[in-house]
């Protein structure tokens, strides 16, 4: 195969883009030959993307799909939004710098203005911003370094089910042990607290049982026999994304804020996937009406281009010049695309649109939950929704929910793809179908997403013993 593919490449003109106008099969075969075994999405999304606009993707064979992945939530305005592409084209036409390290530029100043304007005044009045290398995980690493430097402490508190990235410190904080087991020597002094998942409660309680979870966190900080030294910080997603689309109750979030305040523990809110209108507020912490000490931001704030920042209280700003860096922290095109995206989201109330479209999509998903036992739970916030599939053939004790069924979720995902709908899975056993469409999604597109997903679920589940009607 290698020789044949090489011959095909040599036979094509290396200067002509037309040489890459090949079929899904040929492009994917070349990818499998040359890319690492760590590649993920191509294994369950068997196509090559050729064109994209808004919420639609066209593959190399000319098939069209509705994109409910949107770069894992990166593309808040969808693919190739005209305001974003026009701004990028303007910078290129005007010979603006593409890369400036951390030297400031008019584009950088305008981006910071837009970012700070999107945040509550009570946060930005005393805020500093650190530009990082371009991935969200880099922002997490910077935030960890920040709070450790500021407090002088070494322990970090995370949460079961959490996901913060794949670099060493961020991976240490991950709840999924499968990803960590092959990697020795991860960051030490990490402690995972229970997260108030209402469907799979850490203490086996019902959906309203979030108070014992916050009490447990408080005891860890207050009890000298807890085994946890004074933490440098606590990091939390207010809607766990990769962990299965688990929204934290607002009351619990306020309790965690109170507890961290009283124990002088900087609270880091990871807004990498939830930020910029995704959950129905511009920032997810606004649902609970709190102000964090540190905010990690990436994905949507770059307008589809790589960008990551940390925004934090100036009292933490004690590190020395050069204490944190990153070559691509001066990515000017991303700052311009991000500024346009942030302004568009805020000025067009796309957070409210996300809340409305999320409810519109949630209704038919909830109908599937009522129809099929195998659809165990529908949850989420705004346009960050999840459907958990469960194994109804396995007997469970009274009061316990069935185990997750990753095979069923995978089959539904495949059926969705065959129907021109791109979704992702996550959570325990990858049993949660996840919806992260662009915030610009229309009512008609939402209805089409719901119809295609329903058809996929019916095709997979109706022959299964879990069907109830």
N, C-alpha and C positions, 0 to 999 in steps of 0.2 A: 504493500500500500504506500509506503514511504516513497519508493522510487516513482510510482505512478503520479503521486501528488506533486513531487518535485518536477517531474517532466511537464506536468500541466502548468506549473508556475513559470518554468523557463520558457515554455512555448508562448506565454502571454507577454505582451509588452509591459515592462516594469514601470513605464511612465504613464500608463493609461488606467484610469479608474475602472474602465469597462472590463478589465480582466477579473474584477471581483464581482461582476454581475452573474453570479452562479446560483445554483439551487440551494435550498436549505440543506439537502443531503451533502453536497460537496463542501459547503462552508463548515458544516458541523463536523464532517470527517476531518477536515484540516485542523479545526480547533482541537478535536480529541487527540490528534497526533502531536500537536505542538504545545498545548497548554497543560498545566499541572493537574495532578489528580485531585487537587483541592478545589477545583471548580465545582460550583453548586447548581446554580439556576439552570444551566444547559441540560442537566440530567433529567429534569422534570418538565422543562419547557423546550421541546425539541424543534426549535426553529432558529432562523437567523433573521435579525431585524434589518429591514431595508429603509423604511420610511416611518415617520411618526409625527402625528399632529394632534394636539389636545389629548383626548383620552383614547385615541385610536393608534394602533400599530399595524403596519403592513409588513409581512415577512417576505423573504426572498422568492417565494413561490407565488406571491400576489394575494395571499390570504389576509383578511383583516380581523383584528382582535380588539376587544375593549380591554383596556389596561387597568386592572384593579391592584396593581403592584406599584406602579409609578415610581420606579427607582427606590423601592422600600420606603416610600413616603417623601422622597426627595423632590419630586416634581409637583409642587403645590399648584402651579398654574398649568400643568400638563406639559406635553412635549411641544417644543418650539413655539412657545407663546410669542406672538408678534412683538409685544412690547419688550420682551427679553432679547429676542434676536436682533431687533433694531438697535438696542442699546449696545450690544456686543459689536455689531457692525459699525456703529458710530465710533467706538473706541479704536477699532482697527483702522478705519478710514482717516482718523485724526492723528495716527501715529502715537497714540498714548502708550506709556510704558506698560508692558505686560507683567512685569515682575520687579518688585522694589524692596524685597526683604521686609524690614519693618520701617523703612523710610516712608513718611506720609505723603499723600497725594490728594488732589481734590476729590478723586473717586473714593478714596479711603475715608476722608472726612464726611462725605455725603452718605456713605454706607453706615458709618457709626451714628450719624444723625437719624437715619431711618430706623436702625435697630433700636436705639434708645427711645425714639418716639413711639415705638410699638410696645414698650414696656411701661409698667406703672411708674409714675413720678416718684413715689416713695422708695422705689428701688434704684432708679437711675440718678436720683439727686446725690447719692453717695457712691456711685458705681465706677468701677474701672473695667477696662476690657483688655484681654490678652488674645492676640491673634496666634493661632497654632498652625501646625502642619494640617493638611486639608481634610483629614477624616475625623469623624465624630469621636472615634476612640482616642485620637490625639488630644482632643479637648478634655476627655476624662483623665488622661494621664497628667495633663497640665493642672487640672483641678486638684488631683491627689497631691501633686507636688506643692501646690499653693497652700493647701490647708496643713500639710505636714510642716512646711517651712514656717507658717504663721504661728501654729500652736506649739511646735516642738514635740508633738506626740506622734506615735507611730501606728497605732491601731486605726483601722477603718471599718465602719459598719456598713454592710450592704443588706440586701434582702433576698430571701429565697424566691426563685423565679426570675430574678433580675437579669438583665442583659445590658452591658455597657461598652462592648467592643471586643476585639480579638487580640490587642496588644497585651503585654504581660500584666500590668496592673489592672486594666479593665477586665481581662480574662479571669483574673483572680476573684473578681467580684461577681462573676457569672453564677447563676443558680444551676445551670445545666452542667452536671458533673461529667458527662460524656466528652464534652469539648476540652475539659481540663485534664482528664486522666492521662492522656498521652504526653503531657508537657510538664516535665519536672522543673522545680525551682521557680515557681510562680511567687508573686509578692506575698510575703508573710504578714502575720498580724491582721488578717481579714476575718471578720465574724459576720455570719449571715443571720439576720433576724427573721422571724416569721412575717409573712405578708398577708394582709387580710383578704385573701381570695374568697369571695362569697360562695363560689360554687364548690371549690375544693379547699375548704377552710383548714388552716394548719392545725387547729385544735379540734376539728370535727364538729364545729358549731354551725348554726344556721347563718343566713346571709347578714343578719343584724349583729353578729358576734364580733365586732371589731374592737370593742373595748378591752377584752383580755389580751389582744395582740399589742395594743399600745401600752397596757400595763406591764406586759412582759418586757418590752423595750425599755420602759422606765426602770424596771428592777435591774436590768443589765447594767444600766448606768449608775444606779444608786447603791447597789449591793457590792460591798468590798470583796465578797466571796464569789462574784459572778465569773471571775477568771479573765475579765476583759479590762485591760488597762485603759486609762483615759484616752478616748478616741480623738484622732485628728479631725475626723469628719464623718458624716453619715450621708450616703448617696442613695437616691431613690428615684424611680420612675413613677409618676402619678397615674399613668396607664402603662402597665408592662406590655411591650409590643411583642418581641420575639418570645417572651415567656408565655404568650397565649392570650393577649389582649385582655388583661386583667385591670380594670379601673379601681383605684383606691377610693374608699368612701371619703367624702369631704370632711366628715367629722374626725376620722382617723388622721387625715392629713393635718388638720388643725392641732390635734393632740401631739403628733410628732413634732410639729413646729414649736409648741409650748415646751415639750420635753427637751428638745435640743437647745432652746433658748435658756431654760433654767439650768442646764448642765454645761453651758458654754461650749457646745459642740456645733461647729459650722454645718449647716444643712445644705447639701448639694442636690439640686433638682436637675435631673437629666432630661432635658427637653429636646434631645437630638431628633427623636421621631415625633414627639407630641407637639413640638412648638410650631408657631406660625399658622394658627387657625385650625389645625388638624382635629382637635377634640371638641370644637364648638366655642372655644375662647381663643384669643390670640395666643395665649400661653396657658398650659394646663394648670399651673398653680393658681391661676385666677379663679378657677371654679371654687376653690376652698378659701379664697380671699386671704392668702398668706403672702409673705415676702421671704424668699429664700436668701441665704447668704451668698450662694454661688449658683450660677446657671451654666450648664454646658449646652452649646448650640451648634448645630451643623445641618446637614440635609437641606431643608427647604430654604434656609437663609442664604444659600448660594445660588438660588435660582436655577438649579440643575447643574451647576459647576461646583467643583470641590472647594469647600470653605468651612472652617471650624473656628469658633471663638469661645472664650470663657468670659462671662460677665460676673463681677463679684463686688462685695462691699469693700470700700477703700481701706477699712481697718485691717483687712487681710493682706494689704499690699506692702509686704515687708521684704520681699525677695530682692536680691541684688541684680544690677544690670547683667543681662546674659544668663540669668538663672533658668530661663526657659526660652527656647528658640525653635526654629523650624524653617527650613529653606523656603518652602512655598507659602509662608504666611503673608506674602505680599502679592497674592494672586489677584491682579486688578480686574480681569474680566469677571471673575466670580463676585467681586465686590460690586461691580456695576450691575450684573445680573441679579444679585441678591438685593440690592437697593430697589430696583424696579419691582421685584417680586414682593418685598415687604410692603412697599407703598401700595401696590395693587391689592394685596390682601386686606390691608387696613382700610384703605379708602373705599373699597367695594364691599366691605363687611362680609368677606368670605368666611369668617368664623361663624357668623350667623347662618350663612348659606350651608356650611358644613353641618351645622346642627340640624337644619331643616332636612337636608338630603339624607343625613344619617338616620333620622327618624323615618323617612320615607322608605329607605332600604331595610330598616330594622323590622318593619311591620310584616313583610312577606317572609323574612327569615324567621320571625317568631311563629308564623303560621306553620312553617316546616317543623319547628320544635313541638307544636301541638299535635301535628300529624304523625310524627315518627319518633318512637322511643330512641332510636339510634342518634337522633339530633338531641344531644344532652343539654346544651346551653347556648343561648345567644346573648352576647354582651358587648360592651364597648362604649365609646363616647364619640359623638360627631361622626366623622368619616374615618374612624378607626374602629372597625367592628370585627368580631370573631364569632365563629360557629364551631362549638366543640362536638365532635363525634365520639360516641361511646360504644363499648362492646356489651351489648345487651344479652349475649349468650353466656357470659360469665356470671355466676351467682355471686352476689354481694350481701354482706350483713345488712339487716334492716337499718335504714337511716343513712346508709352510705351510697354515694353515686357510683355508677358502673365505672370500670377502668376506661381510660382513653383508648380510642381505636385509630391508630395511625394508618393502618392499612385501608380502612374505610375512607378516611380523609384524603389519602393519596389517590384512591380510585375516583373520588368526587373531583379532585383537582384535575385529574386526567380527562374526565368527562367534560369538565368546564372548558379545558383547552380545545377539545374536539369541537366544542360549540362556539369557539371564538371568544372565550372569556379567560383572562389571565388572572389567577389568584395565587396566593402563597399559603403555606401552612406553617404552624409554629406551635409552641406550647409543649406539654408533656407528650412524648411519643409522636410529636408533629401531628397531633390530632385536631388542631384548631385551624379551620379555614379562615384566612385573614383577608380583609377588604381594606385597601388603602388607595382608593382612586384619587385623581386630582381634585382639588377643591373647587374647580370650575365645572365639575360634572353637572350635566343637565338633568331635569326631571325625566325626560324620555330615556336618557342613557341609564339612569338609576332603575327605571322600570325594566329595561332590557337586561340589565345585570341580574335583577331579581328573577326574571323569567328563565334566563339561561342557567342560573344556579339551581333553580327549582327543578328544571328538566334533568340536570346532572344528578341531583340528589335522588330524584325519583328513579332514574335509570339504575343507580347503584343499590339503593336501599330497598326498593319494592320487592326484590327477590330474596331479601334477607329476612331472618326471623325476627328482626327488631321492629318490623312494621306493625303499627297498631290499627290502621284503618286505610 
